[in-house]
Amino acid sequence: MPTSRKPRVFIAKPIHLGLYLFNYFALDYSRLAELDWEQTGKDLTIPMDLVQFQFERAGNTCGNGRIEAIQLLGSYLCAQIELDQARWVADFCQSL
């Protein structure tokens, strides 16, 4: 749905924007019980350039008042998220 239509369709609803820190789409859900989560978490952390892109874009979008909140998707996996990404996200959130 184009962004320009959202205010008309969801005029009275708050909009929350989800930002990914973990690549859920690359996870093999058929093998969940067998996975080494420490290694899997590192392998499936969103690369730094994509983390920066989505957070910077979200910062611009939130600045116009149409987005009420940002949800960090995958933040409960913070032990497996690469330290550089976690630091960058913390610094970015503090700068808002």
N, CA, C and O atoms as a CHARMM CRD file, in Angstrom:
* protein
*
  384
    1    1 MET  N      0.84900  -1.17400   0.00000 PROA 1      0.00000
    2    1 MET  CA     0.00000   0.00000   0.00000 PROA 1      0.00000
    3    1 MET  C      0.89500   1.23800   0.00000 PROA 1      0.00000
    4    1 MET  O      1.78600   1.35300   0.84100 PROA 1      0.00000
    5    2 PRO  N      0.67200   2.15200  -0.91900 PROA 2      0.00000
    6    2 PRO  CA     1.48100   3.37600  -0.93600 PROA 2      0.00000
    7    2 PRO  C      1.32500   4.15400   0.36400 PROA 2      0.00000
    8    2 PRO  O      0.24500   4.19800   0.95100 PROA 2      0.00000
    9    3 THR  N      2.42400   4.76800   0.80400 PROA 3      0.00000
   10    3 THR  CA     2.42400   5.52200   2.05100 PROA 3      0.00000
   11    3 THR  C      1.37100   6.62300   2.03500 PROA 3      0.00000
   12    3 THR  O      0.77500   6.91700   3.07100 PROA 3      0.00000
   13    4 SER  N      1.13400   7.23400   0.88400 PROA 4      0.00000
   14    4 SER  CA     0.18000   8.34200   0.80100 PROA 4      0.00000
   15    4 SER  C     -1.25400   7.89900   1.10100 PROA 4      0.00000
   16    4 SER  O     -2.07800   8.73400   1.47500 PROA 4      0.00000
   17    5 ARG  N     -1.57700   6.60600   0.95000 PROA 5      0.00000
   18    5 ARG  CA    -2.93000   6.12400   1.22400 PROA 5      0.00000
   19    5 ARG  C     -3.14000   5.79700   2.69300 PROA 5      0.00000
   20    5 ARG  O     -4.27600   5.80700   3.16800 PROA 5      0.00000
   21    6 LYS  N     -2.08000   5.51300   3.41400 PROA 6      0.00000
   22    6 LYS  CA    -2.21600   5.07700   4.79700 PROA 6      0.00000
   23    6 LYS  C     -2.97600   6.06800   5.67000 PROA 6      0.00000
   24    6 LYS  O     -3.83200   5.63600   6.44200 PROA 6      0.00000
   25    7 PRO  N     -2.71800   7.35800   5.59400 PROA 7      0.00000
   26    7 PRO  CA    -3.46700   8.26900   6.47000 PROA 7      0.00000
   27    7 PRO  C     -4.97700   8.20000   6.25200 PROA 7      0.00000
   28    7 PRO  O     -5.73700   8.35000   7.20900 PROA 7      0.00000
   29    8 ARG  N     -5.42900   7.98000   5.02500 PROA 8      0.00000
   30    8 ARG  CA    -6.87000   7.89300   4.77300 PROA 8      0.00000
   31    8 ARG  C     -7.44600   6.57500   5.25900 PROA 8      0.00000
   32    8 ARG  O     -8.54000   6.55000   5.82300 PROA 8      0.00000
   33    9 VAL  N     -6.73300   5.48800   5.05100 PROA 9      0.00000
   34    9 VAL  CA    -7.23000   4.17000   5.42500 PROA 9      0.00000
   35    9 VAL  C     -7.18300   3.98000   6.93800 PROA 9      0.00000
   36    9 VAL  O     -8.11100   3.42000   7.52100 PROA 9      0.00000
   37   10 PHE  N     -6.12300   4.43700   7.56600 PROA 10     0.00000
   38   10 PHE  CA    -5.91800   4.25100   9.00100 PROA 10     0.00000
   39   10 PHE  C     -5.97600   5.58300   9.74200 PROA 10     0.00000
   40   10 PHE  O     -5.17500   5.82600  10.64500 PROA 10     0.00000
   41   11 ILE  N     -6.89500   6.42600   9.37600 PROA 11     0.00000
   42   11 ILE  CA    -6.90400   7.79400   9.87700 PROA 11     0.00000
   43   11 ILE  C     -6.95500   7.89100  11.39700 PROA 11     0.00000
   44   11 ILE  O     -6.34100   8.79700  11.96000 PROA 11     0.00000
   45   12 ALA  N     -7.65700   7.00300  12.07700 PROA 12     0.00000
   46   12 ALA  CA    -7.78600   7.09800  13.52600 PROA 12     0.00000
   47   12 ALA  C     -6.90700   6.09100  14.26200 PROA 12     0.00000
   48   12 ALA  O     -7.00600   5.95800  15.48200 PROA 12     0.00000
   49   13 LYS  N     -6.07000   5.40100  13.54700 PROA 13     0.00000
   50   13 LYS  CA    -5.25300   4.35100  14.15800 PROA 13     0.00000
   51   13 LYS  C     -3.79700   4.80100  14.26200 PROA 13     0.00000
   52   13 LYS  O     -3.25700   5.40300  13.33400 PROA 13     0.00000
   53   14 PRO  N     -3.16300   4.50100  15.41100 PROA 14     0.00000
   54   14 PRO  CA    -1.72900   4.78500  15.51800 PROA 14     0.00000
   55   14 PRO  C     -0.95400   3.82300  14.62000 PROA 14     0.00000
   56   14 PRO  O     -1.34700   2.66700  14.46200 PROA 14     0.00000
   57   15 ILE  N      0.12300   4.28600  14.04300 PROA 15     0.00000
   58   15 ILE  CA     0.95500   3.45400  13.17800 PROA 15     0.00000
   59   15 ILE  C      2.26900   3.17200  13.90900 PROA 15     0.00000
   60   15 ILE  O      2.96800   4.09000  14.33900 PROA 15     0.00000
   61   16 HSD  N      2.58900   1.87900  14.04100 PROA 16     0.00000
   62   16 HSD  CA     3.85500   1.45300  14.61900 PROA 16     0.00000
   63   16 HSD  C      4.69500   0.86200  13.50100 PROA 16     0.00000
   64   16 HSD  O      4.19400   0.10500  12.67000 PROA 16     0.00000
   65   17 LEU  N      5.96500   1.20800  13.48400 PROA 17     0.00000
   66   17 LEU  CA     6.87700   0.76300  12.44000 PROA 17     0.00000
   67   17 LEU  C      7.80100  -0.29600  13.02000 PROA 17     0.00000
   68   17 LEU  O      8.47600  -0.04800  14.01900 PROA 17     0.00000
   69   18 GLY  N      7.83900  -1.48000  12.40300 PROA 18     0.00000
   70   18 GLY  CA     8.70500  -2.55800  12.87500 PROA 18     0.00000
   71   18 GLY  C     10.02300  -2.54800  12.12200 PROA 18     0.00000
   72   18 GLY  O     10.04400  -2.52900  10.89100 PROA 18     0.00000
   73   19 LEU  N     11.13400  -2.56300  12.87000 PROA 19     0.00000
   74   19 LEU  CA    12.47100  -2.58800  12.28300 PROA 19     0.00000
   75   19 LEU  C     13.14600  -3.90500  12.67000 PROA 19     0.00000
   76   19 LEU  O     13.15200  -4.29600  13.83700 PROA 19     0.00000
   77   20 TYR  N     13.70200  -4.56500  11.68900 PROA 20     0.00000
   78   20 TYR  CA    14.27100  -5.89700  11.89600 PROA 20     0.00000
   79   20 TYR  C     15.73900  -5.83700  12.30000 PROA 20     0.00000
   80   20 TYR  O     16.53000  -5.09700  11.71600 PROA 20     0.00000
   81   21 LEU  N     16.08600  -6.63300  13.31100 PROA 21     0.00000
   82   21 LEU  CA    17.47500  -6.83400  13.70500 PROA 21     0.00000
   83   21 LEU  C     17.90600  -8.27200  13.42400 PROA 21     0.00000
   84   21 LEU  O     19.09000  -8.60300  13.49400 PROA 21     0.00000
   85   22 PHE  N     16.94200  -9.10900  13.10900 PROA 22     0.00000
   86   22 PHE  CA    17.16800 -10.53300  12.89700 PROA 22     0.00000
   87   22 PHE  C     16.44800 -10.93800  11.62000 PROA 22     0.00000
   88   22 PHE  O     15.29500 -10.55900  11.41400 PROA 22     0.00000
   89   23 ASN  N     17.11000 -11.70100  10.76500 PROA 23     0.00000
   90   23 ASN  CA    16.54100 -12.09400   9.47800 PROA 23     0.00000
   91   23 ASN  C     15.66800 -13.34400   9.63600 PROA 23     0.00000
   92   23 ASN  O     16.11700 -14.46800   9.40800 PROA 23     0.00000
   93   24 TYR  N     14.42800 -13.12200  10.02500 PROA 24     0.00000
   94   24 TYR  CA    13.49700 -14.23100  10.23600 PROA 24     0.00000
   95   24 TYR  C     13.21100 -14.99800   8.95500 PROA 24     0.00000
   96   24 TYR  O     12.89400 -16.18600   9.00800 PROA 24     0.00000
   97   25 PHE  N     13.31800 -14.34400   7.80600 PROA 25     0.00000
   98   25 PHE  CA    12.96600 -14.96900   6.54000 PROA 25     0.00000
   99   25 PHE  C     13.99200 -16.01300   6.11300 PROA 25     0.00000
  100   25 PHE  O     13.66500 -16.90800   5.33500 PROA 25     0.00000
  101   26 ALA  N     15.22100 -15.91700   6.60500 PROA 26     0.00000
  102   26 ALA  CA    16.27100 -16.87200   6.24300 PROA 26     0.00000
  103   26 ALA  C     16.35900 -18.04400   7.21900 PROA 26     0.00000
  104   26 ALA  O     17.17600 -18.94500   7.03100 PROA 26     0.00000
  105   27 LEU  N     15.53700 -18.03900   8.24200 PROA 27     0.00000
  106   27 LEU  CA    15.56700 -19.09000   9.26200 PROA 27     0.00000
  107   27 LEU  C     14.84900 -20.34200   8.76100 PROA 27     0.00000
  108   27 LEU  O     13.75000 -20.25900   8.21300 PROA 27     0.00000
  109   28 ASP  N     15.48100 -21.50300   8.95400 PROA 28     0.00000
  110   28 ASP  CA    14.88200 -22.78200   8.56500 PROA 28     0.00000
  111   28 ASP  C     14.02200 -23.27200   9.73400 PROA 28     0.00000
  112   28 ASP  O     14.52200 -23.92100  10.65200 PROA 28     0.00000
  113   29 TYR  N     12.74200 -22.95900   9.69100 PROA 29     0.00000
  114   29 TYR  CA    11.83300 -23.28400  10.78900 PROA 29     0.00000
  115   29 TYR  C     11.63400 -24.78500  10.97100 PROA 29     0.00000
  116   29 TYR  O     11.19600 -25.21500  12.03800 PROA 29     0.00000
  117   30 SER  N     11.93900 -25.58200   9.96900 PROA 30     0.00000
  118   30 SER  CA    11.77800 -27.03100  10.09900 PROA 30     0.00000
  119   30 SER  C     12.87900 -27.64900  10.96100 PROA 30     0.00000
  120   30 SER  O     12.76100 -28.80300  11.37400 PROA 30     0.00000
  121   31 ARG  N     13.95500 -26.89200  11.23700 PROA 31     0.00000
  122   31 ARG  CA    15.08100 -27.41200  12.00300 PROA 31     0.00000
  123   31 ARG  C     15.31000 -26.64600  13.30600 PROA 31     0.00000
  124   31 ARG  O     16.42700 -26.65300  13.82200 PROA 31     0.00000
  125   32 LEU  N     14.30200 -25.99600  13.84500 PROA 32     0.00000
  126   32 LEU  CA    14.47500 -25.16200  15.03500 PROA 32     0.00000
  127   32 LEU  C     15.10400 -25.90600  16.20600 PROA 32     0.00000
  128   32 LEU  O     15.96700 -25.35400  16.88900 PROA 32     0.00000
  129   33 ALA  N     14.68900 -27.14700  16.45300 PROA 33     0.00000
  130   33 ALA  CA    15.19300 -27.90800  17.60000 PROA 33     0.00000
  131   33 ALA  C     16.67600 -28.24300  17.46400 PROA 33     0.00000
  132   33 ALA  O     17.35700 -28.44300  18.46900 PROA 33     0.00000
  133   34 GLU  N     17.18100 -28.30500  16.24000 PROA 34     0.00000
  134   34 GLU  CA    18.57200 -28.70900  15.99200 PROA 34     0.00000
  135   34 GLU  C     19.54400 -27.53400  15.95700 PROA 34     0.00000
  136   34 GLU  O     20.75600 -27.74700  15.95900 PROA 34     0.00000
  137   35 LEU  N     19.05100 -26.32600  15.92500 PROA 35     0.00000
  138   35 LEU  CA    19.91800 -25.17700  15.67900 PROA 35     0.00000
  139   35 LEU  C     20.81700 -24.83800  16.86200 PROA 35     0.00000
  140   35 LEU  O     20.41400 -24.94700  18.02000 PROA 35     0.00000
  141   36 ASP  N     22.03000 -24.42700  16.54900 PROA 36     0.00000
  142   36 ASP  CA    22.94000 -23.84300  17.52700 PROA 36     0.00000
  143   36 ASP  C     22.61900 -22.35000  17.51700 PROA 36     0.00000
  144   36 ASP  O     23.06200 -21.62300  16.62800 PROA 36     0.00000
  145   37 TRP  N     21.84900 -21.89400  18.50300 PROA 37     0.00000
  146   37 TRP  CA    21.32500 -20.52700  18.47700 PROA 37     0.00000
  147   37 TRP  C     22.40500 -19.47000  18.55600 PROA 37     0.00000
  148   37 TRP  O     22.23400 -18.37200  18.02500 PROA 37     0.00000
  149   38 GLU  N     23.51100 -19.77800  19.20600 PROA 38     0.00000
  150   38 GLU  CA    24.58500 -18.77500  19.27200 PROA 38     0.00000
  151   38 GLU  C     25.11500 -18.48900  17.87400 PROA 38     0.00000
  152   38 GLU  O     25.27600 -17.32900  17.49500 PROA 38     0.00000
  153   39 GLN  N     25.38800 -19.54400  17.10400 PROA 39     0.00000
  154   39 GLN  CA    25.89000 -19.34900  15.74000 PROA 39     0.00000
  155   39 GLN  C     24.78700 -18.86400  14.80800 PROA 39     0.00000
  156   39 GLN  O     25.02300 -17.99000  13.97400 PROA 39     0.00000
  157   40 THR  N     23.59000 -19.41900  14.94200 PROA 40     0.00000
  158   40 THR  CA    22.47600 -19.01300  14.07600 PROA 40     0.00000
  159   40 THR  C     22.16400 -17.53900  14.24700 PROA 40     0.00000
  160   40 THR  O     21.91800 -16.83200  13.27000 PROA 40     0.00000
  161   41 GLY  N     22.17400 -17.07700  15.49000 PROA 41     0.00000
  162   41 GLY  CA    21.91100 -15.66600  15.75000 PROA 41     0.00000
  163   41 GLY  C     22.91100 -14.76600  15.06100 PROA 41     0.00000
  164   41 GLY  O     22.54700 -13.71900  14.52400 PROA 41     0.00000
  165   42 LYS  N     24.18000 -15.17100  15.07400 PROA 42     0.00000
  166   42 LYS  CA    25.21300 -14.37500  14.40100 PROA 42     0.00000
  167   42 LYS  C     25.04000 -14.42600  12.89200 PROA 42     0.00000
  168   42 LYS  O     25.20600 -13.41700  12.20700 PROA 42     0.00000
  169   43 ASP  N     24.70500 -15.60500  12.37300 PROA 43     0.00000
  170   43 ASP  CA    24.54300 -15.76600  10.92500 PROA 43     0.00000
  171   43 ASP  C     23.34400 -14.98800  10.39000 PROA 43     0.00000
  172   43 ASP  O     23.35700 -14.54600   9.24100 PROA 43     0.00000
  173   44 LEU  N     22.31300 -14.81700  11.21100 PROA 44     0.00000
  174   44 LEU  CA    21.07600 -14.20900  10.73600 PROA 44     0.00000
  175   44 LEU  C     20.85800 -12.77600  11.23400 PROA 44     0.00000
  176   44 LEU  O     19.76600 -12.22600  11.08900 PROA 44     0.00000
  177   45 THR  N     21.88300 -12.18200  11.81200 PROA 45     0.00000
  178   45 THR  CA    21.78800 -10.77300  12.18800 PROA 45     0.00000
  179   45 THR  C     21.75500  -9.94000  10.91100 PROA 45     0.00000
  180   45 THR  O     22.51000 -10.20300   9.97500 PROA 45     0.00000
  181   46 ILE  N     20.89200  -8.94900  10.87300 PROA 46     0.00000
  182   46 ILE  CA    20.79800  -8.06600   9.70300 PROA 46     0.00000
  183   46 ILE  C     22.13300  -7.33500   9.54300 PROA 46     0.00000
  184   46 ILE  O     22.66000  -6.81700  10.52700 PROA 46     0.00000
  185   47 PRO  N     22.69600  -7.27900   8.32500 PROA 47     0.00000
  186   47 PRO  CA    23.97100  -6.58600   8.11000 PROA 47     0.00000
  187   47 PRO  C     23.87900  -5.09800   8.49700 PROA 47     0.00000
  188   47 PRO  O     22.81600  -4.48200   8.41500 PROA 47     0.00000
  189   48 MET  N     25.01300  -4.54900   8.91400 PROA 48     0.00000
  190   48 MET  CA    25.06500  -3.17900   9.41500 PROA 48     0.00000
  191   48 MET  C     24.50900  -2.16100   8.41900 PROA 48     0.00000
  192   48 MET  O     23.79100  -1.24800   8.82700 PROA 48     0.00000
  193   49 ASP  N     24.81700  -2.28900   7.14000 PROA 49     0.00000
  194   49 ASP  CA    24.32700  -1.30000   6.17300 PROA 49     0.00000
  195   49 ASP  C     22.80100  -1.29900   6.09400 PROA 49     0.00000
  196   49 ASP  O     22.19300  -0.24400   5.90900 PROA 49     0.00000
  197   50 LEU  N     22.17900  -2.46600   6.23100 PROA 50     0.00000
  198   50 LEU  CA    20.71200  -2.52300   6.20300 PROA 50     0.00000
  199   50 LEU  C     20.09500  -2.02800   7.51000 PROA 50     0.00000
  200   50 LEU  O     19.02600  -1.41700   7.50500 PROA 50     0.00000
  201   51 VAL  N     20.77500  -2.29600   8.63300 PROA 51     0.00000
  202   51 VAL  CA    20.31600  -1.75400   9.92000 PROA 51     0.00000
  203   51 VAL  C     20.31300  -0.22900   9.85000 PROA 51     0.00000
  204   51 VAL  O     19.32800   0.41200  10.21600 PROA 51     0.00000
  205   52 GLN  N     21.41600   0.34600   9.37900 PROA 52     0.00000
  206   52 GLN  CA    21.51300   1.79900   9.28400 PROA 52     0.00000
  207   52 GLN  C     20.45200   2.37000   8.33900 PROA 52     0.00000
  208   52 GLN  O     19.82000   3.38100   8.64600 PROA 52     0.00000
  209   53 PHE  N     20.26100   1.72000   7.19600 PROA 53     0.00000
  210   53 PHE  CA    19.27400   2.19500   6.22900 PROA 53     0.00000
  211   53 PHE  C     17.87500   2.24400   6.83000 PROA 53     0.00000
  212   53 PHE  O     17.19600   3.26700   6.74000 PROA 53     0.00000
  213   54 GLN  N     17.43400   1.13300   7.45100 PROA 54     0.00000
  214   54 GLN  CA    16.06000   1.10500   7.95100 PROA 54     0.00000
  215   54 GLN  C     15.87200   2.04100   9.14400 PROA 54     0.00000
  216   54 GLN  O     14.80100   2.63200   9.28100 PROA 54     0.00000
  217   55 PHE  N     16.86600   2.19600  10.00200 PROA 55     0.00000
  218   55 PHE  CA    16.72500   3.08500  11.15500 PROA 55     0.00000
  219   55 PHE  C     16.77100   4.55100  10.73300 PROA 55     0.00000
  220   55 PHE  O     16.01200   5.36500  11.25900 PROA 55     0.00000
  221   56 GLU  N     17.64500   4.89600   9.79600 PROA 56     0.00000
  222   56 GLU  CA    17.69700   6.28200   9.32400 PROA 56     0.00000
  223   56 GLU  C     16.39800   6.65200   8.59800 PROA 56     0.00000
  224   56 GLU  O     15.87700   7.75600   8.75800 PROA 56     0.00000
  225   57 ARG  N     15.90200   5.73700   7.82100 PROA 57     0.00000
  226   57 ARG  CA    14.62400   5.97600   7.12600 PROA 57     0.00000
  227   57 ARG  C     13.48500   6.11400   8.13700 PROA 57     0.00000
  228   57 ARG  O     12.61300   6.96900   7.98400 PROA 57     0.00000
  229   58 ALA  N     13.49700   5.28200   9.15500 PROA 58     0.00000
  230   58 ALA  CA    12.47300   5.35500  10.20100 PROA 58     0.00000
  231   58 ALA  C     12.56700   6.67500  10.94900 PROA 58     0.00000
  232   58 ALA  O     11.54500   7.27900  11.27700 PROA 58     0.00000
  233   59 GLY  N     13.77800   7.12300  11.21800 PROA 59     0.00000
  234   59 GLY  CA    13.95700   8.41200  11.89200 PROA 59     0.00000
  235   59 GLY  C     13.35300   9.54200  11.09400 PROA 59     0.00000
  236   59 GLY  O     12.72100  10.43200  11.66300 PROA 59     0.00000
  237   60 ASN  N     13.53500   9.52500   9.78300 PROA 60     0.00000
  238   60 ASN  CA    12.94900  10.55500   8.91300 PROA 60     0.00000
  239   60 ASN  C     11.42900  10.44800   8.90000 PROA 60     0.00000
  240   60 ASN  O     10.73200  11.46200   8.93100 PROA 60     0.00000
  241   61 THR  N     10.91600   9.22800   8.85300 PROA 61     0.00000
  242   61 THR  CA     9.47500   9.01100   8.81000 PROA 61     0.00000
  243   61 THR  C      8.81700   9.41800  10.12600 PROA 61     0.00000
  244   61 THR  O      7.74700  10.02700  10.12600 PROA 61     0.00000
  245   62 CYS  N      9.45000   9.08500  11.23400 PROA 62     0.00000
  246   62 CYS  CA     8.88600   9.44400  12.54500 PROA 62     0.00000
  247   62 CYS  C      8.88100  10.95100  12.76000 PROA 62     0.00000
  248   62 CYS  O      8.03700  11.47600  13.48600 PROA 62     0.00000
  249   63 GLY  N      9.80700  11.63300  12.13900 PROA 63     0.00000
  250   63 GLY  CA     9.89200  13.08400  12.28100 PROA 63     0.00000
  251   63 GLY  C      8.70300  13.81800  11.70800 PROA 63     0.00000
  252   63 GLY  O      8.45400  14.96500  12.08000 PROA 63     0.00000
  253   64 ASN  N      7.96000  13.19200  10.81300 PROA 64     0.00000
  254   64 ASN  CA     6.80900  13.88700  10.21300 PROA 64     0.00000
  255   64 ASN  C      5.52300  13.67600  11.00300 PROA 64     0.00000
  256   64 ASN  O      4.47200  14.18600  10.61500 PROA 64     0.00000
  257   65 GLY  N      5.59100  12.92300  12.12000 PROA 65     0.00000
  258   65 GLY  CA     4.44800  12.78700  13.01200 PROA 65     0.00000
  259   65 GLY  C      3.43900  11.71600  12.65800 PROA 65     0.00000
  260   65 GLY  O      2.46300  11.54500  13.38800 PROA 65     0.00000
  261   66 ARG  N      3.63000  10.98800  11.57300 PROA 66     0.00000
  262   66 ARG  CA     2.65400   9.96600  11.18500 PROA 66     0.00000
  263   66 ARG  C      2.91000   8.62300  11.85000 PROA 66     0.00000
  264   66 ARG  O      2.00100   7.79800  11.94100 PROA 66     0.00000
  265   67 ILE  N      4.12700   8.39100  12.31400 PROA 67     0.00000
  266   67 ILE  CA     4.47700   7.14500  12.98500 PROA 67     0.00000
  267   67 ILE  C      4.50000   7.41800  14.48400 PROA 67     0.00000
  268   67 ILE  O      5.18300   8.33400  14.94300 PROA 67     0.00000
  269   68 GLU  N      3.75500   6.62400  15.24300 PROA 68     0.00000
  270   68 GLU  CA     3.67600   6.82900  16.68700 PROA 68     0.00000
  271   68 GLU  C      4.80900   6.14400  17.43700 PROA 68     0.00000
  272   68 GLU  O      5.29100   6.66800  18.44200 PROA 68     0.00000
  273   69 ALA  N      5.24400   4.97200  16.95900 PROA 69     0.00000
  274   69 ALA  CA     6.26400   4.22200  17.69300 PROA 69     0.00000
  275   69 ALA  C      7.06100   3.33000  16.74700 PROA 69     0.00000
  276   69 ALA  O      6.61600   2.99100  15.65000 PROA 69     0.00000
  277   70 ILE  N      8.24200   2.96700  17.20700 PROA 70     0.00000
  278   70 ILE  CA     9.10800   2.02600  16.49800 PROA 70     0.00000
  279   70 ILE  C      9.21600   0.76900  17.35100 PROA 70     0.00000
  280   70 ILE  O      9.46100   0.84700  18.55500 PROA 70     0.00000
  281   71 GLN  N      9.03500  -0.38100  16.72700 PROA 71     0.00000
  282   71 GLN  CA     9.17500  -1.67600  17.40300 PROA 71     0.00000
  283   71 GLN  C     10.44900  -2.33500  16.89500 PROA 71     0.00000
  284   71 GLN  O     10.64900  -2.45000  15.68600 PROA 71     0.00000
  285   72 LEU  N     11.30900  -2.76800  17.80900 PROA 72     0.00000
  286   72 LEU  CA    12.52400  -3.48300  17.41600 PROA 72     0.00000
  287   72 LEU  C     12.19700  -4.96400  17.34700 PROA 72     0.00000
  288   72 LEU  O     11.89500  -5.58200  18.36900 PROA 72     0.00000
  289   73 LEU  N     12.25200  -5.53400  16.16600 PROA 73     0.00000
  290   73 LEU  CA    11.89600  -6.92900  15.94500 PROA 73     0.00000
  291   73 LEU  C     13.16800  -7.78000  15.98200 PROA 73     0.00000
  292   73 LEU  O     14.03100  -7.67800  15.11100 PROA 73     0.00000
  293   74 GLY  N     13.25600  -8.60500  16.99500 PROA 74     0.00000
  294   74 GLY  CA    14.43400  -9.43600  17.16900 PROA 74     0.00000
  295   74 GLY  C     15.30600  -8.96400  18.30500 PROA 74     0.00000
  296   74 GLY  O     16.38000  -9.52200  18.53100 PROA 74     0.00000
  297   75 SER  N     14.86900  -7.94600  19.02700 PROA 75     0.00000
  298   75 SER  CA    15.69900  -7.40800  20.10100 PROA 75     0.00000
  299   75 SER  C     15.85700  -8.38900  21.25600 PROA 75     0.00000
  300   75 SER  O     16.81200  -8.28800  22.02600 PROA 75     0.00000
  301   76 TYR  N     14.92400  -9.34600  21.38800 PROA 76     0.00000
  302   76 TYR  CA    15.06500 -10.34600  22.44600 PROA 76     0.00000
  303   76 TYR  C     16.21900 -11.29600  22.15400 PROA 76     0.00000
  304   76 TYR  O     16.64000 -12.04600  23.03600 PROA 76     0.00000
  305   77 LEU  N     16.72800 -11.27400  20.94200 PROA 77     0.00000
  306   77 LEU  CA    17.87200 -12.09600  20.56300 PROA 77     0.00000
  307   77 LEU  C     19.17600 -11.32200  20.72200 PROA 77     0.00000
  308   77 LEU  O     20.17700 -11.64600  20.08400 PROA 77     0.00000
  309   78 CYS  N     19.16200 -10.29100  21.57900 PROA 78     0.00000
  310   78 CYS  CA    20.29400  -9.37000  21.65600 PROA 78     0.00000
  311   78 CYS  C     21.61000 -10.05900  21.99600 PROA 78     0.00000
  312   78 CYS  O     22.67100  -9.54700  21.64000 PROA 78     0.00000
  313   79 ALA  N     21.57600 -11.18400  22.66300 PROA 79     0.00000
  314   79 ALA  CA    22.82400 -11.89600  22.96800 PROA 79     0.00000
  315   79 ALA  C     23.48000 -12.40700  21.68700 PROA 79     0.00000
  316   79 ALA  O     24.70000 -12.56000  21.62600 PROA 79     0.00000
  317   80 GLN  N     22.66300 -12.67100  20.66400 PROA 80     0.00000
  318   80 GLN  CA    23.20800 -13.18000  19.41200 PROA 80     0.00000
  319   80 GLN  C     23.43900 -12.08300  18.37200 PROA 80     0.00000
  320   80 GLN  O     24.12000 -12.31700  17.37300 PROA 80     0.00000
  321   81 ILE  N     22.89300 -10.91100  18.58800 PROA 81     0.00000
  322   81 ILE  CA    23.05500  -9.83300  17.61000 PROA 81     0.00000
  323   81 ILE  C     24.47900  -9.31000  17.68800 PROA 81     0.00000
  324   81 ILE  O     25.02200  -9.11900  18.77600 PROA 81     0.00000
  325   82 GLU  N     25.06900  -9.08400  16.54800 PROA 82     0.00000
  326   82 GLU  CA    26.44100  -8.59400  16.51100 PROA 82     0.00000
  327   82 GLU  C     26.57400  -7.31500  17.33300 PROA 82     0.00000
  328   82 GLU  O     25.69500  -6.45500  17.29500 PROA 82     0.00000
  329   83 LEU  N     27.64900  -7.19400  18.05900 PROA 83     0.00000
  330   83 LEU  CA    27.86500  -6.07500  18.96100 PROA 83     0.00000
  331   83 LEU  C     27.84600  -4.73200  18.23000 PROA 83     0.00000
  332   83 LEU  O     27.32400  -3.75000  18.75800 PROA 83     0.00000
  333   84 ASP  N     28.40800  -4.67800  17.02600 PROA 84     0.00000
  334   84 ASP  CA    28.41800  -3.41800  16.27100 PROA 84     0.00000
  335   84 ASP  C     27.00000  -2.93300  15.98300 PROA 84     0.00000
  336   84 ASP  O     26.70600  -1.74800  16.14300 PROA 84     0.00000
  337   85 GLN  N     26.11600  -3.84400  15.55800 PROA 85     0.00000
  338   85 GLN  CA    24.73900  -3.46900  15.28100 PROA 85     0.00000
  339   85 GLN  C     24.03600  -2.99400  16.55200 PROA 85     0.00000
  340   85 GLN  O     23.33200  -1.98500  16.53800 PROA 85     0.00000
  341   86 ALA  N     24.22900  -3.72200  17.64100 PROA 86     0.00000
  342   86 ALA  CA    23.57700  -3.36200  18.90200 PROA 86     0.00000
  343   86 ALA  C     24.04100  -1.98900  19.38600 PROA 86     0.00000
  344   86 ALA  O     23.22400  -1.19100  19.84500 PROA 86     0.00000
  345   87 ARG  N     25.32700  -1.70800  19.29000 PROA 87     0.00000
  346   87 ARG  CA    25.85300  -0.39300  19.69200 PROA 87     0.00000
  347   87 ARG  C     25.29700   0.71300  18.80700 PROA 87     0.00000
  348   87 ARG  O     24.89500   1.77000  19.29400 PROA 87     0.00000
  349   88 TRP  N     25.27900   0.45800  17.49900 PROA 88     0.00000
  350   88 TRP  CA    24.79800   1.46800  16.56700 PROA 88     0.00000
  351   88 TRP  C     23.33100   1.79600  16.84600 PROA 88     0.00000
  352   88 TRP  O     22.94800   2.96600  16.84600 PROA 88     0.00000
  353   89 VAL  N     22.50600   0.76700  17.08400 PROA 89     0.00000
  354   89 VAL  CA    21.08700   0.97300  17.36500 PROA 89     0.00000
  355   89 VAL  C     20.91600   1.77200  18.66100 PROA 89     0.00000
  356   89 VAL  O     20.10500   2.69600  18.71500 PROA 89     0.00000
  357   90 ALA  N     21.66900   1.42200  19.69200 PROA 90     0.00000
  358   90 ALA  CA    21.58200   2.15600  20.97300 PROA 90     0.00000
  359   90 ALA  C     21.95300   3.61500  20.77700 PROA 90     0.00000
  360   90 ALA  O     21.27100   4.49900  21.29600 PROA 90     0.00000
  361   91 ASP  N     23.02200   3.88300  20.03800 PROA 91     0.00000
  362   91 ASP  CA    23.44600   5.26300  19.78900 PROA 91     0.00000
  363   91 ASP  C     22.39400   6.01300  18.97100 PROA 91     0.00000
  364   91 ASP  O     22.10300   7.17800  19.24400 PROA 91     0.00000
  365   92 PHE  N     21.83000   5.34200  17.97200 PROA 92     0.00000
  366   92 PHE  CA    20.81800   5.96800  17.13600 PROA 92     0.00000
  367   92 PHE  C     19.59000   6.35300  17.97300 PROA 92     0.00000
  368   92 PHE  O     19.07200   7.46300  17.85200 PROA 92     0.00000
  369   93 CYS  N     19.13600   5.42900  18.81500 PROA 93     0.00000
  370   93 CYS  CA    17.94700   5.68500  19.64300 PROA 93     0.00000
  371   93 CYS  C     18.19900   6.84000  20.60300 PROA 93     0.00000
  372   93 CYS  O     17.29200   7.63400  20.85100 PROA 93     0.00000
  373   94 GLN  N     19.38200   6.95300  21.13900 PROA 94     0.00000
  374   94 GLN  CA    19.70100   8.05200  22.03100 PROA 94     0.00000
  375   94 GLN  C     19.73700   9.38800  21.30400 PROA 94     0.00000
  376   94 GLN  O     19.50700  10.43200  21.91400 PROA 94     0.00000
  377   95 SER  N     20.02300   9.36500  20.01400 PROA 95     0.00000
  378   95 SER  CA    20.12200  10.60900  19.25200 PROA 95     0.00000
  379   95 SER  C     18.76200  11.15800  18.83400 PROA 95     0.00000
  380   95 SER  O     18.67500  12.29900  18.38100 PROA 95     0.00000
  381   96 LEU  N     17.70400  10.36900  18.97900 PROA 96     0.00000
  382   96 LEU  CA    16.35800  10.83500  18.56800 PROA 96     0.00000
  383   96 LEU  C     15.79900  11.85200  19.52400 PROA 96     0.00000
  384   96 LEU  O     14.68600  12.34100  19.32500 PROA 96     0.00000
